[in-house]
């Protein structure tokens, strides 16, 4: 997992929760953000630990789903209380983009298909020639492949 997503989310959420964002004391509903942020950080740490210890895919999937749900509640809180808590629009946009990346990671972590790396291009792919000789790409005449009956590849 790219931990830049979780780290960026934590940094954005920390900046949104900092006292510098508020000119006065925050309204009481803004105090509900700290437990949401703490839960999201705790679940992100659980996912990171599971990946570092090479846990089974099902366990990682479960942990990522819990983190995704926690992150969704943080994003929802940010959207609903942006005017009350003076949350900047760029912090909300960053949280949403991180949430989208978490969705992609959740999809990858919870899919049953193994990760298949694409085959590197061969020389034939690079110079765009067919990889197998046939009657279409060989010349007839005086050559090694010609016999008394013609080109054996053309048959």
WOHUTA-V412100 format. One record per residue. N is the residue number from 1. PHI is phi as a letter, one per 40 degrees, with the letter a starting at -180 (NA if undefined). Layout:
BEGIN
N,PHI  N,PHI
END
This chain:
BEGIN
1,NA  2,c  3,c  4,c  5,c  6,c  7,c  8,c  9,c  10,c  11,c  12,c  13,c  14,c  15,c  16,c  17,c  18,c  19,c  20,c  21,c  22,b  23,c  24,b  25,c  26,c  27,c  28,c  29,c  30,c  31,c  32,c  33,c  34,d  35,c  36,c  37,c  38,c  39,c  40,c  41,c  42,c  43,c  44,c  45,c  46,c  47,c  48,c  49,c  50,c  51,c  52,c  53,c  54,f  55,c  56,c  57,c  58,c  59,c  60,c  61,c  62,c  63,c  64,c  65,c  66,c  67,c  68,c  69,c  70,c  71,c  72,c  73,c  74,c  75,c  76,c  77,c  78,c  79,c  80,c  81,b  82,c  83,c  84,c  85,b  86,f  87,c  88,c  89,c  90,c  91,c  92,c  93,c  94,c  95,c  96,c  97,c  98,c  99,c  100,c  101,c  102,c  103,c  104,c  105,c  106,c  107,c  108,c  109,c  110,c  111,c  112,c  113,c  114,c  115,c  116,b  117,c  118,c  119,c  120,c  121,c  122,c  123,c  124,c  125,c  126,c  127,c  128,f  129,b  130,c  131,c  132,b  133,c  134,a  135,c  136,c  137,b  138,b  139,c  140,c  141,h  142,c  143,a  144,c  145,c  146,c  147,b  148,c  149,c  150,h  151,c  152,c  153,c  154,c  155,c
END
